[in-house]
């Protein structure tokens, strides 16, 4: 399975569900052909019904990804308030230190 495209990502962080996409037609008794965008042209468009998930929603509420803007940095300040607990756990061949702390986050307005 070396040359199989898995929706642009591979491994544990690959998306479990991709879509929603329009069903073009029924192929056989339990298979459906899906309309994919150009970016997913390398993916075979016919899927077994068990691999599809029903999507119920309002099509007018779907926002295109191109119109969404995400800031590179979300400014906030973390202030260490209190150390609650400290432990050193011994495993077979190493020691792991763990500290429980109480953090307080403050969001900073980017305009100031």
TORDRENGU-554108 format. One record per residue: x, y, z of N, C-alpha, C in turn; residue in three letters. Coordinates in steps of 0.02 Angstrom, whole numbers, padded with zeros to 5 digits, always signed. Layout:
TORDRENGU-554108
XYZXYZXYZALA ...
***
This chain:
TORDRENGU-554108
+00041-00059+00000+00000+00000+00000+00043+00063+00000UNK +00100+00062-00034+00145+00119-00034+00116+00179-00071UNK +00087+00168-00128+00066+00222-00172-00007+00243-00162UNK -00037+00228-00106-00107+00245-00094-00110+00315-00064UNK -00150+00359-00095-00159+00426-00068-00214+00425-00015UNK -00198+00450+00044-00246+00450+00099-00268+00521+00114UNK -00299+00554+00067-00326+00621+00074-00272+00670+00095UNK -00212+00664+00068-00160+00713+00080-00119+00703+00143UNK -00138+00659+00188-00101+00647+00249-00096+00572+00261UNK -00044+00552+00298-00038+00481+00314-00022+00474+00388UNK -00036+00417+00415-00020+00403+00484-00078+00416+00531UNK -00062+00423+00595-00114+00430+00646-00155+00493+00638UNK -00126+00546+00613-00162+00609+00609-00200+00618+00543UNK -00206+00566+00504-00245+00572+00443-00319+00580+00460UNK -00355+00620+00421-00424+00633+00439-00468+00571+00433UNK -00511+00561+00481-00555+00502+00480-00612+00513+00431UNK -00640+00573+00430-00694+00588+00384-00675+00650+00343UNK -00688+00647+00279-00674+00702+00234-00739+00721+00200UNK -00754+00784+00197-00816+00802+00162-00851+00858+00197UNK -00911+00870+00182-00960+00831+00144-00953+00841+00069UNK -00968+00789+00032-00966+00790-00041-01032+00762-00068UNK -01048+00783-00128-01111+00764-00159-01105+00694-00189UNK -01158+00654-00181-01161+00587-00211-01188+00596-00282UNK -01148+00573-00331-01168+00581-00401-01218+00527-00422UNK -01200+00464-00409-01245+00410-00429-01231+00347-00389UNK -01278+00301-00392-01271+00237-00359-01240+00189-00410UNK -01187+00154-00388-01152+00106-00431-01161+00038-00398UNK -01202-00004-00427-01216-00069-00397-01265-00062-00339UNK -01267-00114-00297-01315-00114-00241-01290-00076-00180UNK -01225-00077-00168-01199-00049-00106-01141+00000-00117UNK -01132+00026-00177-01077+00072-00191-01104+00136-00221UNK -01070+00191-00204-01091+00257-00228-01031+00295-00256UNK -01044+00335-00307-00992+00377-00337-00998+00447-00307UNK -00942+00474-00283-00940+00538-00248-00908+00590-00294UNK -00934+00653-00289-00905+00708-00327-00851+00741-00284UNK -00788+00733-00305-00731+00761-00269-00707+00825-00303UNK -00675+00871-00265-00644+00929-00296-00580+00909-00333UNK -00550+00955-00366-00490+00941-00407-00432+00919-00364UNK -00427+00944-00302-00371+00925-00258-00371+00851-00242UNK -00430+00819-00243-00435+00747-00228-00445+00705-00291UNK -00419+00729-00346-00428+00693-00409-00393+00625-00409UNK -00341+00616-00368-00304+00553-00366-00341+00499-00325UNK -00393+00517-00289-00431+00470-00248-00486+00439-00290UNK -00493+00373-00285-00546+00338-00323-00614+00361-00297UNK -00660+00381-00341-00722+00413-00318-00778+00365-00298UNK -00769+00299-00302-00822+00252-00286-00809+00221-00218UNK -00860+00224-00173-00852+00201-00104-00909+00154-00086UNK -00894+00105-00043-00945+00062-00015-00987+00102+00034UNK -01050+00086+00040-01096+00124+00083-01074+00124+00156UNK -01038+00073+00179-01016+00071+00248-00962+00123+00263UNK -00929+00148+00211-00877+00199+00221-00905+00270+00220UNK -00968+00278+00204-00999+00344+00200-01035+00360+00265UNK -01038+00423+00281-01073+00445+00341-01124+00498+00321UNK -01183+00493+00348-01237+00539+00331-01221+00608+00357UNK -01230+00658+00314-01219+00727+00334-01285+00764+00327UNK -01312+00785+00383-01374+00824+00383-01356+00894+00405UNK -01368+00942+00362-01351+01010+00380-01379+01059+00330UNK -01373+01121+00346-01396+01174+00303-01340+01194+00256UNK -01349+01186+00190-01295+01202+00143-01276+01276+00144UNK -01321+01319+00165-01305+01391+00167-01259+01408+00225UNK -01253+01365+00275-01211+01379+00333-01139+01356+00322UNK -01123+01322+00267-01056+01298+00254-01014+01356+00227UNK -00958+01370+00260-00913+01423+00238-00856+01394+00197UNK -00837+01425+00142-00779+01401+00104-00715+01413+00144UNK -00668+01367+00139-00606+01373+00177-00563+01432+00154UNK -00570+01453+00091-00530+01508+00065-00547+01574+00099UNK -00610+01581+00123-00631+01645+00153-00612+01650+00226UNK -00591+01595+00257-00574+01596+00328-00502+01621+00338UNK -00492+01665+00386-00426+01692+00401-00409+01673+00473UNK -00351+01643+00482-00327+01623+00549-00263+01662+00563UNK -00262+01695+00620-00203+01733+00639-00145+01685+00655UNK -00084+01705+00637-00026+01664+00651-00012+01659+00726UNK -00023+01713+00761-00010+01712+00833-00072+01736+00869UNK -00092+01698+00919-00147+01717+00963-00115+01741+01028UNK -00111+01806+01039-00074+01831+01097-00111+01820+01163UNK -00076+01790+01209-00101+01782+01277-00041+01773+01324UNK -00053+01786+01385+00000+01783+01435-00020+01730+01487UNK +00025+01682+01500+00013+01632+01552+00052+01653+01614UNK +00018+01654+01669+00049+01674+01732+00044+01614+01779UNK +00102+01591+01803+00104+01536+01851+00080+01563+01918UNK +00026+01535+01943-00004+01560+02004+00019+01519+02064UNK +00018+01451+02059+00033+01411+02117+00055+01341+02096UNK +00106+01314+02130+00125+01244+02121+00086+01202+02170UNK +00044+01157+02145+00000+01118+02188+00032+01054+02215UNK +00072+01019+02172+00099+00955+02193+00161+00940+02152UNK +00207+00902+02181+00269+00882+02147+00281+00808+02162UNK +00293+00768+02111+00306+00696+02120+00363+00675+02075UNK +00400+00625+02098+00451+00592+02057+00432+00519+02055UNK +00413+00495+01996+00393+00425+01988+00451+00385+01960UNK +00464+00327+01988+00518+00285+01967+00490+00230+01922UNK +00514+00228+01861+00496+00175+01814+00551+00123+01816UNK +00552+00078+01768+00602+00024+01769+00673+00051+01766UNK +00686+00097+01720+00755+00119+01713+00761+00195+01710UNK +00709+00232+01732+00716+00304+01733+00666+00334+01783UNK +00678+00395+01801+00635+00431+01847+00602+00489+01808UNK +00537+00497+01820+00499+00549+01786+00471+00596+01838UNK +00488+00660+01831+00462+00711+01877+00399+00741+01848UNK +00348+00749+01890+00286+00781+01869+00267+00834+01920UNK +00243+00890+01893+00225+00947+01935+00154+00967+01917UNK +00110+00974+01966+00043+01000+01956+00044+01074+01974UNK +00023+01115+01925+00023+01188+01936-00045+01216+01920UNK -00059+01273+01947-00120+01309+01931-00100+01369+01888UNK -00124+01369+01824-00108+01423+01777-00168+01468+01770UNK -00154+01530+01757-00206+01577+01740-00187+01609+01673UNK -00230+01604+01623-00217+01632+01558-00255+01697+01549UNK -00222+01744+01520-00253+01808+01505-00244+01822+01430UNK -00297+01834+01395-00292+01851+01325-00277+01925+01319UNK -00231+01940+01274-00208+02009+01265-00237+02033+01199UNK -00264+02093+01200-00292+02123+01139-00234+02139+01093UNK -00238+02116+01030-00185+02127+00982-00178+02199+00960UNK -00228+02241+00971-00226+02310+00949-00184+02353+00995UNK -00174+02332+01058-00136+02374+01104-00064+02358+01105UNK 
***
